[in-house]
Amino acid sequence: MRLLAVVLLLVAPLGAAFYLPGLAPVSFCQEGEETESCKSLIELFVNRLDSVESVLPYEYDAFDFCQDKEEKRPSENLGQVLFGERIASSPYKFTFKKQETCKKVCTRSYDPGNSADKNKLAFLKKGMQLNYQHHWIIDNMPVTWCYDVEDGQKYCNPGFPIGCFVTPDGRVKDACVINSEFNKKNTFYLFNHVDITIMYHSGKDENWPGARLVMARLRPQSYKHTDENNLSCEGPPMEIPVEFTNKLNLVYTYSVTFEEKNSIKWASRWDYILESMPHTNIQWFSIMNSLVIVLFLSGMVAMIILRTLHKDIARYNQIDSSEMRIFLINLAFFTEPLGGYKINE
């Protein structure tokens, strides 16, 4: 007991600084104030794209989006591997507390005379038509798209669509309902701009330096950038016609702002996502239904085993005592004594 107490005393200080992988809080400071425990660079990671209208997920690299010059893939935990997540770095990188407005990320050009460009653009249109969703991550936290739904409630989706499509008969599909300008028939609208808001909890009155991120939200936008050297993120949306006949340039941009939000603790920064998702409610009926089925099948198996054992026991009890006596005599006669047979000289 004394040895155990000594070991616990030695391990206790180490346990105070122990965190599970991916759950350790990270502190962020302004540029020029970085330390070993506080950094200024905020990296945005991208995950696989999926859709409720298709069973096939695609990696971010499968689409012709802006790519990171030096792609990094962080180590994934067991849950991420089992769910098939494919996390990679992106060219979206921010500096803590540094506001950016309509900053260019990259430009993608498509030529109708180039077969490779035609295939890339056709695949991008397919993704918009099937409502494929981006999934972005900042500081191990999903970047959510929050919007109002029925009854005045707000729904926060941990993903946002590539774009949307207006059918030839003028029917507005999926995310095209968020903007009245998305109304041209037989046209795709690409969300090539995002307004990102990063909220943080200041460590000024806490026992840790810098600040910790507690929320990351975005709003997808569509802008047709006519002058790459003078971006304003205003004007008509980025239209992509179904018939690809002219050269097309897609400019991807973003804006980022920072807000202080000390009312949200770092340990509870996921609460607003879980509370807004209707499918997070416990399905008691499904649980009880599964439990009843398990108990019913277990009872059937137990009855079959008991009936089988009962028949075997009854058959053994029906053996006549005389037959048992003869069996025992034969067993004793043909069994060699333990000491062996003694031969008299």
Backbone hydrogen bonds, N-H to C=O, Kabsch-Sander energy under -0.5 kcal/mol:
donor,donor_aa,acceptor,acceptor_aa,energy
5,A,1,M,-2.1
6,V,2,R,-2.1
7,V,3,L,-2.2
8,L,4,L,-2.2
9,L,5,A,-2.0
10,L,6,V,-1.7
11,V,7,V,-2.0
12,A,8,L,-1.9
14,L,11,V,-0.5
15,G,11,V,-2.1
16,A,12,A,-1.2
17,A,14,L,-1.1
18,F,15,G,-1.2
23,L,20,L,-2.2
27,S,37,S,-0.6
28,F,211,A,-2.9
29,C,39,K,-2.1
31,E,96,F,-0.5
33,E,30,Q,-2.2
35,T,38,C,-2.6
38,C,35,T,-0.9
39,K,27,S,-2.0
42,I,94,F,-3.1
43,E,41,L,-0.6
44,L,92,Y,-1.6
45,F,43,E,-0.5
45,F,137,I,-3.0
46,V,88,A,-2.9
47,N,135,H,-2.0
49,L,58,Y,-3.5
50,D,133,Q,-0.9
51,S,54,S,-0.6
53,E,130,L,-0.6
54,S,51,S,-0.9
58,Y,49,L,-2.5
62,A,59,E,-1.4
63,F,59,E,-0.5
63,F,60,Y,-1.0
65,F,63,F,-1.8
71,E,69,K,-0.5
81,V,77,N,-1.9
82,L,78,L,-2.5
83,F,79,G,-1.9
84,G,81,V,-1.1
85,E,80,Q,-2.6
88,A,46,V,-2.5
89,S,72,K,-2.1
90,S,44,L,-0.9
93,K,91,P,-1.0
94,F,42,I,-2.8
96,F,40,S,-2.6
98,K,95,T,-2.3
99,Q,97,K,-0.7
100,E,256,V,-2.1
103,K,254,Y,-3.1
105,V,252,Y,-3.2
106,C,252,Y,-1.0
108,R,250,L,-2.9
109,S,107,T,-0.5
110,Y,248,L,-2.6
114,N,111,D,-1.9
115,S,113,G,-0.6
118,K,114,N,-2.0
119,N,115,S,-2.1
120,K,116,A,-2.2
121,L,117,D,-2.5
122,A,118,K,-2.2
123,F,119,N,-2.2
124,L,120,K,-1.9
125,K,121,L,-2.3
126,K,122,A,-2.0
127,G,123,F,-2.0
128,M,124,L,-1.8
129,Q,125,K,-2.6
130,L,126,K,-2.1
131,N,128,M,-0.9
132,Y,127,G,-2.8
133,Q,50,D,-2.8
134,H,160,F,-3.8
137,I,45,F,-2.9
138,I,141,M,-2.8
139,D,43,E,-0.6
141,M,138,I,-0.9
143,V,136,W,-2.4
144,T,142,P,-0.7
144,T,216,A,-2.3
145,W,157,N,-2.8
146,C,144,T,-0.6
147,Y,155,Y,-2.4
149,V,153,Q,-3.3
152,G,149,V,-0.8
153,Q,150,E,-1.4
155,Y,147,Y,-3.0
157,N,145,W,-2.6
157,N,155,Y,-0.6
160,F,134,H,-1.2
162,I,132,Y,-2.0
164,C,189,Y,-2.1
166,V,187,T,-2.4
167,T,165,F,-0.5
167,T,171,R,-2.3
170,G,167,T,-2.3
173,K,165,F,-1.5
176,C,173,K,-2.1
177,V,174,D,-1.3
178,I,175,A,-1.7
179,N,176,C,-1.0
182,F,179,N,-1.4
183,N,181,E,-1.8
186,N,166,V,-0.5
186,N,167,T,-1.1
187,T,166,V,-1.2
187,T,184,K,-0.6
188,F,240,I,-2.5
189,Y,164,C,-2.5
190,L,238,M,-1.7
191,F,162,I,-2.3
192,N,190,L,-1.4
193,H,221,Q,-1.9
194,V,253,T,-0.9
195,D,219,R,-2.0
196,I,194,V,-0.7
196,I,255,S,-3.4
197,T,217,R,-3.1
198,I,257,T,-2.7
199,M,197,T,-0.5
199,M,215,M,-2.9
200,Y,259,E,-2.2
201,H,212,R,-3.5
202,S,200,Y,-0.6
203,G,210,G,-2.5
206,E,203,G,-0.9
211,A,28,F,-1.5
212,R,201,H,-2.2
214,V,199,M,-2.3
215,M,199,M,-1.5
217,R,197,T,-2.8
218,L,144,T,-2.2
219,R,195,D,-1.3
221,Q,193,H,-3.4
224,K,236,P,-2.3
225,H,223,Y,-1.0
226,T,224,K,-0.7
228,E,226,T,-0.5
230,N,227,D,-1.2
239,E,237,P,-0.9
240,I,188,F,-2.8
242,V,186,N,-1.0
244,F,242,V,-0.7
245,T,243,E,-1.1
248,L,110,Y,-2.2
250,L,108,R,-3.2
251,V,249,N,-0.6
252,Y,106,C,-2.5
252,Y,250,L,-0.5
253,T,192,N,-2.4
254,Y,103,K,-1.6
255,S,194,V,-2.2
256,V,100,E,-2.1
257,T,196,I,-2.1
259,E,198,I,-2.2
261,K,200,Y,-3.6
264,I,261,K,-1.1
265,K,263,S,-0.5
268,S,265,K,-0.8
269,R,266,W,-1.2
271,D,268,S,-1.2
273,I,270,W,-0.7
274,L,270,W,-2.0
275,E,271,D,-2.7
276,S,272,Y,-0.9
277,M,273,I,-0.9
280,T,277,M,-1.4
281,N,278,P,-1.3
284,W,282,I,-1.4
287,I,283,Q,-1.9
288,M,284,W,-2.7
289,N,285,F,-2.5
290,S,286,S,-2.3
291,L,287,I,-2.3
292,V,288,M,-2.4
293,I,289,N,-2.0
294,V,290,S,-2.2
295,L,291,L,-2.3
296,F,292,V,-2.5
297,L,293,I,-2.4
298,S,294,V,-2.3
299,G,295,L,-2.2
300,M,296,F,-2.0
301,V,297,L,-2.2
302,A,298,S,-2.1
303,M,299,G,-2.2
304,I,300,M,-2.1
305,I,301,V,-2.1
306,L,302,A,-2.3
307,R,303,M,-2.4
308,T,304,I,-1.9
309,L,305,I,-2.3
310,H,306,L,-2.5
311,K,307,R,-1.9
312,D,308,T,-1.8
313,I,309,L,-2.4
314,A,310,H,-2.3
315,R,311,K,-2.1
316,Y,312,D,-1.8
317,N,313,I,-1.8
318,Q,314,A,-0.9
319,I,316,Y,-1.1
324,M,320,D,-2.0
325,R,321,S,-2.2
326,I,322,S,-2.5
327,F,323,E,-2.1
328,L,324,M,-2.0
329,I,325,R,-2.1
330,N,326,I,-2.5
331,L,327,F,-1.8
332,A,328,L,-2.3
333,F,329,I,-2.4
334,F,330,N,-2.1
335,T,331,L,-0.5
340,G,337,P,-0.8
343,I,341,Y,-0.5
344,N,342,K,-0.6
